[in-house]
Amino acid sequence: FSGSLRLLHVGQRTVQCIRPGAAPAVAPTTLNAPPPVIREAAPLIYTVQRGDTLWGIANRFLLDPWQWPEVWYVNDQIGNPHRIFPGDVLKLMVVDGRPQLIREDRYSAGNTDRGSPQVRETPLADAIPMIPLDAIRDFLRGPRLVTNDELGASPYLLAFADENIVGGAGMAVYVQNLEPDKAYHYSVVRRGKVYRDPDNGDLLGYEAVPVGEAEVREYGKPSTAMLSRTSREALIGDRLLPVEPEAFSENFYPRAPKGEIGGRIISVIDGFSQIGQYQIVTLNRGSNSGLEPGHVLDILQAGRRAQDPYTNKRVPLPETFAGQLVVFKVTPRVSFGLVMAVTRPVHELDKVEKPVPGRR
């Protein structure tokens, strides 16, 4: 490539190699939205490494990595366009006037049938995920919204078999109010923060803080169970709720919500005062506001004020971009998001809004 522009023909498409930072030579003809912006230092070629994520790969090429579905070009016959694997070679090009990432071996020089994708046998488990799921799987199991009535009616830890005052994984416990044969696998939770909408004061629910998981060994009054895993010390009185299925899938496409959100961060799991990458936050907006799993939101610093040196008045400062999150779990009034990037300190009550490409 050596920085020069070249034209390739892929079926009926005109494909042009693009120099990072350059504008497409052909204006978009099929899409009205402006094309994603390429980073100045974007590579022309990248070989996928084990441990990569789609978000991380896209961040090498794009200023806004959540737009990766818009640049990943695949043959129409392929049902999962985000399935790429370690060893794949990606090329940055322009297809029909828009930047695209194309897998090199799909249209190799020796492939005379340009309309047919090349086939290989690779376990889907080896595919590159959107984000590092293993690093956050425990968090994804964790936060949930419950009502006071739900907690009050749920079973609870009555005692530890060995007369301990705290428990951990592998310990036997006695559980009160378990209904026989209703379930054998439970999440152990503790009542946490009260969720209130900071905009109007409405009660949204209660945080069920994850403690671990328990498996029933014998039903009775009380029942016997074992703590199969714990993320914090279990205490007498902790509640048992049915295990929720994981709400995050690798078949996951980040995208912007259709409408304005105007939400706020109302809580962060584990109560950290400052929020960092791969932490889970609670938002005061849910499906009633149009949020869905996969929606990407900008985080905007809110509430800062400066002292005017001449009037001594407190002047509100403009909202400032501070990071991005991906919504992965949604209830009607509350949702949970995974913070993907932080550029400035992020705190509770910061605002979340529909992403604006290029906003920094």
Disulfide bonds with the S-S distance in Angstrom:
none
